[in-house]
Amino acid sequence: MDNENKTTEISAESFWKILLQRWWILLLVGVLSFGAMFLYSTLTFSPKYESSAQIYVLYQGDGDKKNEATDYQVSLLIAKDCTYMLKSREVIDNVIKNLQAKHDDMDYLTYESLVGSINTNNTDETRFLEVSVQAKSNVHAKRIIDELCAVGVETINDNMRNEEQAHVYSYGTLPGENEPCNSPSPLRIALISLALVVVLYAVFVVIYIHNDRIGSQEEIERRLKVIVLAEIPDAYDTKRRHAHYYSKYSRGQNAAKEEKK
């Protein structure tokens, strides 16, 4: 029997049948995967805190009102340059140097670790540059973002040759001690577990589609279009052999009782 004929016989009833036959495996995989991922994320959890600030970029030309629209467009372009400068080696090194000079507990900072924790976002059609930093404590996150904004704004103004090119609109927020930004999400873990269950169910469906064996009398009549006239018992069926043995044993006992009579 080719796979093409078998595929055409797949129906909603077949999908339901597969689900009823394998539901305990799917449930077990879902529960075990959720428990394993949640336990792993809990044991390996290292809290991180995020602090955000805003820098306002303002390009000022020669003061002519006719050039205000041009100045606005230039400011939008300059915001992209500011994003690059905030993550430049010069700015990051100065930030680390200043923080380590002010605080003894920030010796762990390196260029690679700090630049990887900085995120910038230039909101569309605005001159606001949103900057956020992640650190291992809420106090450190605020220290870093404040110093980054101060050094970054100074560097931007120096390079643009304008002391009012950019300024800090709002300094970093202080996140709560019980509000880490990377807390394990049970909902996310549950969605991953559900995805694994769906993939496993799809595997069962594929196996069912490519299974050419005929397992029942109904499948013989449906797929081969023939009528089953008789059924040969399975000689290796344990239940049948036990039934046959005990029936012979009982007949022997009955015969012995008759002879005694």
C-alpha positions as CSV (number, residue, x, y, z in Angstrom):
1,M,0.0,0.0,0.0
2,D,1.6,3.3,-1.1
3,N,1.8,6.3,1.1
4,E,-0.3,8.4,-1.2
5,N,-3.4,6.2,-0.7
6,K,-2.8,6.2,3.0
7,T,-2.5,10.0,3.2
8,T,-5.9,10.5,1.5
9,E,-7.5,8.5,4.3
10,I,-6.3,10.8,7.1
11,S,-9.3,12.6,8.7
12,A,-10.1,14.5,11.8
13,E,-11.1,11.2,13.4
14,S,-7.5,9.9,12.8
15,F,-6.0,12.9,14.5
16,W,-8.2,12.4,17.5
17,K,-7.4,8.7,17.6
18,I,-3.6,9.5,17.7
19,L,-4.2,12.0,20.5
20,L,-6.2,9.5,22.5
21,Q,-3.5,6.8,22.0
22,R,-0.5,9.1,22.9
23,W,-2.0,11.6,25.3
24,W,-0.1,10.3,28.3
25,I,3.2,10.5,26.4
26,L,2.4,14.1,25.4
27,L,1.4,15.0,28.9
28,L,4.5,13.4,30.4
29,V,6.8,15.2,28.0
30,G,5.1,18.6,28.6
31,V,5.3,18.3,32.4
32,L,8.9,17.0,32.4
33,S,10.1,19.7,30.0
34,F,8.4,22.4,32.0
35,G,9.8,21.2,35.3
36,A,13.3,20.7,33.9
37,M,13.5,24.2,32.3
38,F,11.9,25.9,35.2
39,L,14.3,24.2,37.7
40,Y,17.3,25.0,35.5
41,S,16.4,28.6,35.1
42,T,15.8,28.9,38.8
43,L,19.1,27.3,39.8
44,T,21.2,29.3,37.3
45,F,19.3,32.6,37.8
46,S,21.5,35.6,38.2
47,P,19.5,38.8,38.6
48,K,20.1,41.8,36.5
49,Y,18.6,45.3,36.9
50,E,17.9,47.8,34.1
51,S,18.1,51.5,34.4
52,S,17.0,53.9,31.6
53,A,17.7,57.5,30.8
54,Q,17.0,60.0,28.0
55,I,19.3,62.3,26.0
56,Y,17.8,65.1,24.0
57,V,19.6,66.0,20.7
58,L,19.1,69.6,19.5
59,Y,20.8,70.9,16.3
60,Q,21.0,74.7,16.2
61,G,21.9,76.4,13.0
62,D,22.3,80.1,12.4
63,G,19.0,81.0,14.1
64,D,17.0,81.7,10.9
65,K,13.4,80.6,11.2
66,K,13.5,79.4,7.6
67,N,16.0,76.8,8.6
68,E,14.0,75.4,11.5
69,A,12.7,72.5,9.4
70,T,16.2,71.7,8.2
71,D,17.5,71.9,11.7
72,Y,14.9,69.4,12.8
73,Q,15.8,66.9,10.0
74,V,19.5,67.3,10.8
75,S,18.8,66.6,14.5
76,L,17.2,63.3,13.6
77,L,20.3,62.3,11.6
78,I,22.6,63.4,14.4
79,A,20.7,61.2,16.9
80,K,22.1,58.2,14.9
81,D,25.6,59.5,15.3
82,C,25.1,60.0,19.0
83,T,24.0,56.4,19.3
84,Y,27.3,55.3,17.8
85,M,29.4,57.6,20.0
86,L,27.7,56.4,23.2
87,K,29.1,52.9,22.4
88,S,32.5,54.1,21.2
89,R,35.7,52.9,22.9
90,E,36.5,56.4,24.1
91,V,33.3,56.9,25.9
92,I,33.1,53.4,27.4
93,D,36.7,53.6,28.7
94,N,36.1,57.0,30.3
95,V,33.0,55.7,31.9
96,I,34.8,52.8,33.4
97,K,37.7,54.9,34.5
98,N,35.4,57.5,36.3
99,L,33.3,54.8,38.0
100,Q,36.3,52.9,39.3
101,A,37.8,56.1,40.6
102,K,34.6,57.0,42.5
103,H,33.5,53.5,43.7
104,D,35.7,50.7,44.9
105,D,33.0,48.0,44.2
106,M,33.0,48.5,40.5
107,D,36.4,47.0,39.6
108,Y,34.7,44.2,37.7
109,L,33.7,46.5,34.8
110,T,35.4,45.9,31.4
111,Y,34.8,47.3,28.0
112,E,33.4,44.0,26.7
113,S,30.9,43.5,29.6
114,L,29.8,47.1,29.6
115,V,29.3,47.7,25.9
116,G,27.2,44.5,25.7
117,S,24.9,45.7,28.4
118,I,24.0,49.0,26.7
119,N,20.9,49.4,24.6
120,T,19.9,52.5,22.7
121,N,16.7,53.4,20.9
122,N,16.0,56.5,18.9
123,T,12.2,56.9,18.9
124,D,10.8,57.5,15.4
125,E,10.4,61.2,14.4
126,T,11.8,62.5,17.7
127,R,15.1,63.8,18.9
128,F,15.0,61.8,22.1
129,L,17.6,59.1,22.5
130,E,16.6,56.4,25.0
131,V,19.6,54.7,26.7
132,S,19.4,51.7,29.0
133,V,22.0,49.7,30.9
134,Q,21.8,46.3,32.7
135,A,23.9,45.6,35.7
136,K,24.1,43.0,38.6
137,S,22.6,45.5,41.1
138,N,20.0,48.3,40.9
139,V,22.5,50.8,42.3
140,H,25.2,49.9,39.9
141,A,22.8,50.2,37.0
142,K,21.9,53.7,37.9
143,R,25.5,54.7,38.5
144,I,26.5,53.4,35.1
145,I,23.7,55.0,33.1
146,D,24.2,58.4,34.8
147,E,28.0,58.3,34.1
148,L,27.4,57.1,30.6
149,C,25.0,59.9,29.8
150,A,27.3,62.6,31.3
151,V,30.4,61.4,29.5
152,G,28.4,60.7,26.3
153,V,26.8,64.2,26.2
154,E,30.2,65.8,26.8
155,T,31.8,63.7,24.0
156,I,28.9,64.5,21.6
157,N,29.1,68.3,22.2
158,D,32.9,68.3,21.9
159,N,32.8,66.5,18.5
160,M,29.9,68.5,17.3
161,R,31.6,71.7,18.4
162,N,28.5,72.9,20.1
163,E,28.0,72.9,23.9
164,E,24.2,72.7,23.5
165,Q,24.1,70.0,20.9
166,A,22.9,67.4,23.3
167,H,22.0,67.3,27.0
168,V,20.6,64.8,29.5
169,Y,16.8,65.1,29.5
170,S,16.3,62.6,32.3
171,Y,18.9,60.6,34.4
172,G,18.7,56.9,35.2
173,T,15.8,55.4,37.1
174,L,16.5,53.3,40.2
175,P,14.8,49.9,39.8
176,G,13.5,48.1,42.9
177,E,15.6,45.4,44.5
178,N,12.8,42.9,43.9
179,E,12.4,43.9,40.2
180,P,15.1,42.2,38.2
181,C,14.6,42.6,34.4
182,N,15.5,39.0,33.6
183,S,13.3,37.0,36.1
184,P,12.3,33.5,34.8
185,S,8.9,33.7,33.1
186,P,6.7,30.7,33.8
187,L,4.5,31.7,30.9
188,R,7.5,31.7,28.5
189,I,8.6,28.3,29.8
190,A,5.1,27.0,29.4
191,L,4.9,28.1,25.8
192,I,8.2,26.4,25.0
193,S,6.9,23.2,26.7
194,L,3.7,23.4,24.6
195,A,5.8,23.9,21.5
196,L,7.7,20.7,22.3
197,V,4.4,18.8,22.8
198,V,3.1,20.0,19.5
199,V,6.3,19.0,17.7
200,L,6.1,15.5,19.3
201,Y,2.5,15.2,18.3
202,A,3.4,16.1,14.7
203,V,6.0,13.3,14.8
204,F,3.3,10.9,15.9
205,V,1.1,12.0,13.0
206,V,4.0,11.6,10.5
207,I,4.7,8.1,11.8
208,Y,1.0,7.3,11.5
209,I,0.8,8.6,7.9
210,H,3.8,6.5,6.8
211,N,2.6,3.4,8.6
212,D,1.6,0.9,5.9
213,R,0.6,-2.0,8.3
214,I,-3.0,-3.1,8.4
215,G,-4.0,-3.5,12.1
216,S,-7.7,-4.5,12.1
217,Q,-10.4,-6.2,10.1
218,E,-12.1,-2.8,9.4
219,E,-8.9,-1.5,7.7
220,I,-8.7,-4.6,5.5
221,E,-12.3,-4.1,4.3
222,R,-11.8,-0.3,3.9
223,R,-8.4,-0.3,2.2
224,L,-8.3,-3.5,0.3
225,K,-12.0,-3.5,-0.6
226,V,-12.4,-7.2,0.3
227,I,-14.7,-9.0,2.8
228,V,-13.0,-10.9,5.7
229,L,-14.5,-14.5,5.8
230,A,-12.4,-15.9,8.6
231,E,-9.7,-14.9,11.1
232,I,-6.7,-17.1,12.0
233,P,-5.9,-17.0,15.7
234,D,-2.4,-15.8,16.7
235,A,-0.4,-18.8,17.9
236,Y,1.8,-16.6,19.9
237,D,-1.0,-14.8,21.7
238,T,-0.3,-15.4,25.4
239,K,-3.9,-15.0,26.5
240,R,-5.1,-17.5,23.9
241,R,-2.5,-20.0,24.9
242,H,-3.4,-19.7,28.6
243,A,-7.1,-20.0,27.8
244,H,-6.4,-23.1,25.7
245,Y,-4.2,-24.7,28.4
246,Y,-6.7,-24.1,31.2
247,S,-9.5,-25.4,29.0
248,K,-7.6,-28.6,28.3
249,Y,-6.8,-28.9,32.0
250,S,-10.4,-28.4,33.0
251,R,-11.5,-31.0,30.5
252,G,-9.0,-33.5,31.9
253,Q,-10.2,-32.9,35.4
254,N,-13.8,-33.4,34.3
255,A,-12.9,-36.7,32.5
256,A,-11.1,-38.0,35.6
257,K,-14.1,-37.3,37.8
258,E,-16.4,-39.1,35.3
259,E,-14.1,-42.2,35.4
260,K,-14.2,-42.2,39.2
261,K,-17.9,-42.2,39.2
